[in-house]
């Protein structure tokens, strides 16, 4: 049986061919949906092509999106989580049977290692990443919420803020040179609060960490000007969200779960269920 491209009749052989193609596309679609978020554009492509085959028409695929794997080297978005540095705290090894030690020098050395090692591990060659997401999850400062900390901290809270700010700025400048975009998402912890007793209103504006993040944002914009590729999202509540492609992540320090019963993991699960 003969026909033309505009004919409404399709031969049995072509129907069989299209049905086989649809089954293959459906299998590929299922496999793609199990893949990472980086491949979500491929899922959309397969759905579109499969739908067009079912209608007996084939159109060119849509233009690639930012979420589509651009090359074998492309890995999407990188992430480095920074949390609980307790910058400014001092731990004397003689007071803990030599099991641990922490002070301003060690903190600075550890921070440098985090920035350097993360760059080595991620290996951000050109075109490999769309962005770096950098969550700060709180307690970056030791703070003064306990009398013991006031007495034993390695310097005053103001000295801690200034030295931490300097260290974070240096790390962000280094990241900004290797990634097309650096997205900072910052939430505060309990150790940075200005009052020893926890409050429920205006927690963000009464926390030294918020001051660190806002100063850091101003410093980066002033330092890099119009070429600044470091963007900030600073929490105004105990939780903050960040969207990576089509996924939304909720970030929180977790001290709000302290009153939940059970082990630390059970407390987190209970808090997650409540939210």
N, C-alpha and C positions, 0 to 999 in steps of 0.2 A: 504494500500500500504506500503510495507516495503522498507527499504533503509539502507545505511551505512553512517557514518560520512563523507565519501569522495564522496558521491553521489552528482551529479549536480542537481538532482531533489529534490524539497522540497515539503512536503505534504501541502495541503491547510490549514490544522489546524495550521501548524507551521508558514506559511506565515501570517495568521491572528494574531497569537501570536506575531510575530515579528513586525507587523504593529502597534499593540496596544502598544508594548514596545517603539517603535519609537515615537509615539504620546506622551507617558508619558515623554520620555526623552526630547522632544522638549518643553513641558510645563515646565519641571524642568530647562531646559536651559534658557528659557525666564525669569523665576523667579530668577535664579542665576545671570543673567546679570544685574538685577536691584539691586543686593546686593552690598555690599562694596567691595573695591579692595582686601580686605583680602581673599575673596572667589573666586578670579579670577582663581585659580588653579582648583577649582571645575568646573567652566565653561569649561575649557580646557578638563577636564576629560569627562564631559558629551558629548561634541562635538566629542571626539574621539570614545567613546563607541557607540554613535548614528550612526556615520559614518560606524563603523564596522558592526552594525546590518543591516544597509541598504544594505551592500554588502553580507549579509548572513553568515558572519564569526564573531566570537567573540574572541578577544585576551585579555590577561591580561592588566589591566590599567597601565599607565605609573607610574614610581616611583614618590612619592610625591615631590613637589618643595618647595622652601622657602616661596612661597606665599600661600601655602595651610594651612588651619587651622589644626594645629598639635594636638590640644586637645580642650576640652571645655573651658579650661582656657586661650588658646592662643588668643591674641587680635591683633597681627600684629605689627604695629609701633605706638609708642606714639609721641606726639608733644607738645612742649611748646614754645610759641612765646614770645620773649623779645623785647620790642621796646619803644622808647621815654622815657627813664628814666630821661633824662636831668640831669645827675649826676653832681653835683657841683653847681647847681642853688640854690639860696636862695630866698624864698618868706616870707616876714614878714607879719604875720597875721594882725597886726595893720594897715597895708597899704591896706588891702583888706576887711576891715570891719569884720575880723574874719572868712571869708569864707574858707580860705585855709592857709596852712603853709607848707613850705618845706625847708629843710636844709640837711647838711651832715648826721646828726644823724637820721633824719626821712628816708632819702634815704637808709641808711644802714639797718634800721629796716624793711623797705618795701621789700628790696631785699631778706633778710633772710626769710621773710614770703612767698615770691614767691617760693623760692627753697623748703622750708619745706612743704608748702601746696600742691605744685604740686606732691611731692613724696607721700603724704598721699592720694591725689585724684587718682593718677595713680596706686598706690599700686603695684609696680613692683616686684612681686614674681617671682622666677625662672621659666623660660619657658613661661612667659606670653607675653613678647614682644621680637621682633627681634632686635629692636633698638629704640633709642630716637632721633628724629629730632629736632634740636634746632635752629630755625631761629632768627637771630638778624636783625631787620628791620630799624636800624638807629636812630640817635639822642639819643644815649646812653649817650652822653656828653652834657653838657650845652653849652660849647664852648665860643667863643669870637667874634661872628659875629656881635654883636650889642654893642655899647658903654655902654648901660645900663647893659649888662651882665658883661662886664669887671669891672664895678664899683660895682656890687652887688653880683657877684658869691661868693660862700662859699669857698674861696681859689683860687689859681692860676690854670691855665689849666694843668700845670705839676702835681700839687698835685691831681687834679681831675683824671688825667690819672692813676696815681699810685694807688690811693685808689680804683678806679673802677676795675683796673686790679686785685688787691688783692681779691676783692669781687667776681668777676667772676671766678677766679681760684678756690676759695673755693667751689663755687657752682658746677663747672664742676667736681671737684674731688668727690663730693658727688654723683652726677649723675652717674659717671663712676663706682661707687661701686655697683650700682643697675641695670644697663643696660649692656647687652653684647656689645653694640656699641652705642656711642654718636656721631651723625653727626652734627657738627656746620656749619651752612650756614649763612654767615655774609655779610651784605651790609651796606654801610654808609648812613648817612643822611646829611641834609644841615647844622645843627648846629655844626658839627665837622670840617667843612672846615677851613683851615688855613687863607684864605683870606676872607675879609668881602664881597667882590663882588664875585658872583658866576662865576666860569670859566667852560668851556666846554671840555677842554683838560686836561688829567691827573688828573681828579677829585679824583680818588682813592688815588693816591700818594700824594695828597695835602690835606688830611683829617686826623685829629687826630684819628678818629675811626679806620682807617686802621692800624695805629700804635698800638692801643689797641689790635686789633684782632691778629696781627702778633706776638706781644709780648706774648699774651695769648697762641698762638700755641706753641711758643718756650718754654714757661714755663711748659706747660703740657707735652711735649715730654721729657724735661729735668727731670721733677719730676717723671714721670711714666716709662720712659725708654722703653724697649722692650714690656712691658705689657700695653703700652698706647692704650686704646681703644676709644680715642677721636680723631675724624678725622675732619679736617677743610676744608671748601671751602670758600675762601674770595673773595669778588667781586672785579674785576678790572674795572668794569663799573657800571652804576647806577642800573642795573638789574643783578640778579643772579638766576640760576635755580637749582632745586634739584629734583632728581627722587626718588619716593617712589613706589616700585614695578614697575608697568607698567604705572604709572602716573607721568607726569612732571609738576612741579609747578614753576611759575615765581615769584620771590620775589623782591620788590622794596620799597623804602621809600615813594615815592609819591610826593615829592616836585616838580618834573618835570611836574606835572599836574596843578600847581598853576595858570598858565596863561590860562587854559581852562575856558570857561564861565560856569556859573551856580553854583549850590550848590556843596558842597564837593562830594556828591555821583554822581552828574552829571559830575563833573570833572574827577572822577575816571572812569566812564563809557566811557567818551570821550577818555581818555588816553588808556583804554583797547582796544577800537575800533581802535585807531591809531596804536597800537602795533600789 
